């Protein structure tokens, strides 16, 4: 059995003992965590399903609810809090297909992720973030670079609908392309982005969209009342009528022991949009006609 760099968690299911289960990392997506668990115990998605009765073979991020979080915590000797942010992030998208317009999918309907090569390069253990699944998360606010959608060598995107790290064809970590084994941390040379308004706007918009999806509503500067998420936001974004308001990244919340909590303020806090031009009411009517 592979060794784990994470604190040991032991559990036993149907006579199979799970030793040293990797704990979810800060803001890690459920799909990313399942990939690392399958690597650690050399499981396929089908065998993960047989052991847990949680089907991760279609869209891993959309299967979590409170009961499944409780079950995973018991099976792998983890805490329910380890899965809280994963569940909160996608609960609206899981409950209604209408909300999935905010998520990335391939042309044939499979789950799709962007990734930041700089984040993967600085990770002690490379992993995929929750926010990387969102369609409007096009820039990494931390590194101020545009997110990548596919491997620079072969053009293939990460395939979260199957195990990438286990089996004969498994890659060493999520920092490698599962198709050609190229290192995804090798990013193309990027232009200087310091002070670039386009980068600032994209980063702020991505944060505001993720915040709105979690909370179920959004705000526009100059309006006292909140706006309904599904009725208004997709059309306004589609016509490029809103941009996120830049905000300072809040420090991570920590418990008494100093451990970072799994619900960071930079994702959970209510953030605002501002109008790019004209009246938001007029823009909204235009977006609905379009």
N, C-alpha and C positions, 0 to 999 in steps of 0.2 A: 504494500500500500504506500502511496506517495506521502511524503512528509508535508506538513502544513506550517506556514509561517505565522498562523493565527493562533489565538488562545484555544486550547483543546476543548472540544465539546463532544461528549460520547453519548451515543444512543443506540438502541437495539430494536430492529424491526424484523419480525418473522425470523428470528435467529441470526440476522445479519447485523453485525455491530458497526456503527458509524463512529469512527474515532477521528478527532481533530477536524470536525466540520468547519470549513471556512465561514467566518462571520461576514454578513453583508457589510461592505464598506460605505463610507459616507456618500449619500446620493447615488448609490449603485442601483441600477435597474434590476428587476427580478430576473430578466433574461440573462443578464451578465452573471448574476450570482448562481443561477442554475448551471450555466456553462462551467463555472469554476468548481461547483460541487460534482458535476459529472466527470470532470477531469480528475478530481481528487480521489473519487471512488471508482473510476473507470466505468461509468454508466453511459448508456445511450438514453435518449429522451424516452424511448419506450420502456426501458427498465426503470427509469426514474418514475414513470407513471405507474408501473406495476407495484413499486414499493410505496408510493405516496398516495396513489389514486388521484393525483392532480395532473390533468392533461396539459402539458406544455408544448404539444407538438404543432399547434396552429399559431397562436399569438400569446407568447409567454406572459407579456406584460398585462394582459387583460383578464387573467384567470384569478387573481388574488381578491379574496374578500376576507372579512374578519375571521370567519370559521376556518378558512384555509391557513391564515396566518397563525392561528392558535394550533392547528394541526402540525404545521411545519416546525413551530417552536417546540412542540412536544416530541416530534420524531427525531429532530436533530439537536435536542438539548440546548436550544437557543431561547432568546427572549422575544415575545411578541413585538416589543418595541423595535427590534431589529428590522421588522418588515413594515412598520407603520407608514413610513414615507412612501414606500413602493405602492402600498394600497391607496393612500390618499391621493397620490399623483394621478392615478388612472381610474379612480372609482367612477367618475362621470362617464368616461369613455367606455368603460366596461358595461355600465348600466344601459347606455343608449348608443346605438350606432351613429346617431346624428352628431354626437360629439367627436367622432373619430376623424372628422375633417381637420382637426388640429394635429393629427399624428401623421407620421411618414409611413407610406406603404409603397411597395414595388408596383409595377404596372399590372402584375398578376395577383395583387392583393396580399402579398406576404409582408410581414413586419420589416421595416427598414430603419436603419440608424445612420446618422452622420457621426463623424468622430473627429476629435482634435488631436493631431499628431503630437503636439507639444504636451498635452495632458498625458497621453500614453507614454511619452518619453520620460516624464518626471515621476510617474507612478512607480512605487516600489513593486506593487502588483498591478499590472495593467487591468483596467476594468472600464465598462461603459456606464456613463451617467444616465440618470433618469431623463434629464432634459434633452439629451441627444436624440431622443425619439420624436421630439416635437418639430413640426414642419417649419415653424418660424424661428427655430433656434439655429440660425445660420452663421453666427459668429461666436467664438469663445470669448466671453467677457474677461476672463483671466489673462489670456495670452494675446488678445486682440488680433486674432487671425480668423480667416474664414474656415468654416468646418469643411471637412472632406466627405464626399459621398461614396467614394469607391477607392480601391487600390490603384495607385499611380502606375503600377507595372502591368496589371492585366485588366483593369477596369471593372473588376467584380466587386460588388458590395458585400459587407458582412452578412452572413446568413444565420440569423438568430433562430430560425425555425428548425434547425437541426444542430446536433452537437458538433462543435468546431474543435474542441480541445481533447476529446477522448477518442479511442479507437486507433486503428493503424494509420489513418490519415490525419489524426489530430495534430494541430499546431502547438508549439510550446506555450503560447499565451495569447491573450486577446490583442496583443500588439502585432500579430502576424496575420497576413491574408490567408484564409482557409483554402483558397483555390490555388495560389501559386507560391505560397510560403514567403512572400516578400514582407519585409519589415515595414509596417504601416507608420512607424515613427519617423521615417525618412520623408519629410514634407518638401515640396518644391520651394524654391526661393521665393519669399514673399516680399512685397513692397513695404516700405516704412509706413506704419499705420498710426503713429503717434499724432494725435490731433486731427485724425481723419473723421469728418462728420458722418460719412457713410457707415463706418465701423461703429461709431458711437450710437447712431440711430438703430442699426440692426441689433446690437447687443441689448439696448434698452427695450426694443420691441419684443425680442425673444423672452426676456425676463417678464415683461408685462403680460404676454400671452400665457405663459406657464402659470403665473400667479392667478390670472383670470379663470383658467380652466380648473385650478384647484378650488378656488373660492366660489365659482359659479356666477360671478358678476364682474363688471369692470367699471372704471371711472374715467371720465374725460375732464381735463382741466377746464374750469369755467362753468361746469354743470354741478348742481348740488346733489342731484339724485344719482344713484347707480344705474347702470345699463344692463339689460338682460343679455347674458352671454351668447346663447345660441341664436337668438332672434336678430341680434345686431352686429356682433363682432366679425363673423366670417365675411359678410358683405363689405364692411368698412375696410378690412384688411385686403380683401381681393382687389379693391379699387385703389389701394395705396393711399387711403384718406386719413390714416392714423399713424402715429409713431410713438413709441414708448418714451416716457419721461426718464432721463438719466437719474440714477440714484446711487448713493454710496453703498457698497457691499457691506452688509451688517456682519459683525463678528459672529462666528458660529456659537450657538448655545451649547453649554457644557454642563454636565452633571457635577455632583459634589466631588467625584474622584478626578475630574478634569477631562473625562471622555467626551468627545464631541457627540451631541445628540443627533438622531437621524432625521430631524425636521428642521433643517437650517433656515434661518430667517430670510436669506436672499431668494428663496423659492416660495415660502409660505406667506410672506407679507403682502398686503394689498398694494399694488403699484398702479400708476396712472398712465393714461395715454394723453396726447395732445393732438389737436387738429393740424393737419398739414396745410390746409387751405380752406377758406370759405366756412359756411355754416355746417355744423355736424348734422343738424336735422335735415337740411337739404341734401347733404352727402348721403345720409341714410336712405332717403327716398330714392336717390339715384342708384344706390347699391342694390336695393330691393328690386328695382326695375331691371337691373343688369343681371 
